[in-house]
């Protein structure tokens, strides 16, 4: 396992690696705590939105997903589709019926929202950021629906 692998905040990981380096005693001490924190869902902002503890501008909800406006929109239409089940990232999806149904429901919701927001015919983009280099900042799987303007290539 790579040193600092459980620290998802790139700035914090960089700081800790610079400060402590590869010293095994520190990483042996902190890794179990980070694993425990990683599995906690009580502080996940999207879990709080799902539970209604934080308000959002919801555009769609069913028994498996919730969709709401992004607080930092990158286009005239920028909606997040979030599974109600806490899944950290797309690579954590399992080959289970439950996760297959969730993924299907997310894609179906993207189609519903694209029609609802009137961007389906003109075009839109679906984005899933994964891990730090992929630009993931919230470790709860979410799909960005981005539209209402001309998209450029390459992205990023």
C-alpha positions in Angstrom: 0.0 0.0 0.0 1.3 3.4 -1.0 2.1 5.8 1.9 -0.7 8.3 2.5 -3.1 6.3 0.3 -6.1 6.9 2.6 -5.7 10.7 2.6 -8.1 12.0 -0.1 -7.4 15.7 0.3 -4.4 16.3 -2.0 -3.2 19.4 -0.1 -3.3 17.5 3.3 -1.6 14.4 1.8 1.1 16.6 0.4 1.6 18.5 3.7 1.8 15.3 5.7 4.2 13.6 3.3 6.5 16.7 3.4 6.2 16.9 7.2 6.5 13.3 8.2 8.0 11.8 5.0 8.0 8.1 4.7 8.3 7.5 8.5 6.5 4.2 9.1 5.6 4.9 12.7 3.5 7.9 11.7 1.7 6.1 8.9 1.1 3.0 11.0 -0.4 5.2 13.7 -2.7 7.2 11.4 -3.8 4.7 8.7 -6.3 2.9 10.9 -7.8 6.3 11.9 -8.0 7.4 8.3 -9.6 4.1 7.2 -12.2 4.6 10.0 -12.9 8.2 8.8 -13.1 7.0 5.2 -16.0 4.6 6.1 -17.9 7.2 8.1 -20.8 8.6 6.2 -22.1 11.1 8.8 -19.9 13.9 7.6 -20.4 13.3 3.9 -22.0 16.5 2.4 -24.0 14.5 -0.2 -25.2 12.0 2.5 -26.4 15.1 4.4 -28.3 16.4 1.3 -29.8 12.9 0.8 -31.0 12.9 4.4 -32.3 16.5 4.1 -29.9 17.9 6.7 -28.5 20.3 4.1 -30.8 22.1 1.7 -30.3 21.9 -2.0 -32.1 23.0 -5.2 -33.5 19.5 -6.0 -34.7 18.9 -9.5 -35.4 15.2 -9.2 -35.7 12.4 -6.6 -36.7 8.8 -6.4 -36.0 5.9 -4.1 -32.4 5.4 -5.3 -31.1 8.8 -6.4 -31.4 12.6 -5.8 -30.5 15.3 -8.3 -29.8 18.9 -7.5 -28.1 22.0 -8.9 -24.3 22.2 -8.4 -23.4 25.1 -6.1 -20.5 26.0 -8.4 -22.0 25.6 -11.9 -19.7 25.3 -14.9 -22.4 25.8 -17.5 -26.0 27.2 -17.6 -27.2 23.7 -16.7 -25.1 21.9 -14.1 -26.9 19.2 -12.2 -25.5 16.5 -9.9 -27.0 13.1 -9.8 -26.2 11.3 -6.5 -27.1 7.8 -5.4 -28.7 7.7 -2.0 -26.5 4.8 -1.1 -23.0 6.0 -0.1 -20.6 4.8 -2.7 -17.3 6.7 -2.6 -16.3 6.5 -6.3 -17.2 4.7 -9.5 -14.5 2.1 -9.0 -16.2 1.1 -5.7 -19.3 -0.1 -7.5 -19.7 -3.8 -7.0 -21.0 -6.5 -9.3 -24.2 -6.8 -7.3 -27.8 -6.4 -8.4 -28.2 -3.4 -6.1 -25.3 -1.5 -7.6 -26.3 -2.4 -11.1 -29.8 -1.0 -10.4 -28.3 2.1 -8.9 -26.1 2.7 -11.9 -29.0 2.1 -14.3 -31.2 4.5 -12.3 -28.4 7.2 -12.4 -28.3 6.9 -16.2 -32.1 6.9 -16.5 -32.2 10.0 -14.2 -29.6 11.8 -16.5 -31.9 11.2 -19.4 -35.0 12.5 -17.5 -33.1 15.6 -16.3 -31.7 16.4 -19.8 -35.3 16.4 -21.1 -36.6 18.3 -18.1 -33.9 21.0 -18.5 -34.4 21.1 -22.3 -30.8 20.2 -23.2 -31.4 16.7 -24.6 -31.7 17.7 -28.2 -29.0 20.3 -28.3 -26.5 18.2 -26.4 -24.9 17.8 -23.0 -22.1 16.1 -21.2 -22.1 13.6 -18.3 -18.9 13.7 -16.2 -17.8 11.4 -13.3 -14.6 12.5 -11.6 -12.7 9.8 -9.8 -9.9 10.2 -7.3 -7.6 13.3 -6.9 -6.1 13.3 -10.4 -9.6 12.9 -11.9 -10.7 16.0 -10.0 -12.9 14.2 -7.4 -13.4 16.5 -4.4 -16.4 14.9 -2.7 -16.0 11.2 -2.1 -19.6 10.2 -2.8 -20.2 9.0 -6.3 -21.9 11.7 -8.4 -22.6 12.3 -12.0 -22.4 15.9 -13.4 -24.9 16.7 -16.1 -23.5 19.8 -17.9 -25.2 21.6 -20.8 -26.7 24.8 -22.1 -23.5 25.9 -23.8 -21.1 24.6 -26.4 -18.7 22.0 -24.9 -15.0 22.0 -25.9 -12.6 19.2 -26.4 -10.4 18.1 -24.8 -12.0 18.7 -21.4 -9.9 19.5 -18.3 
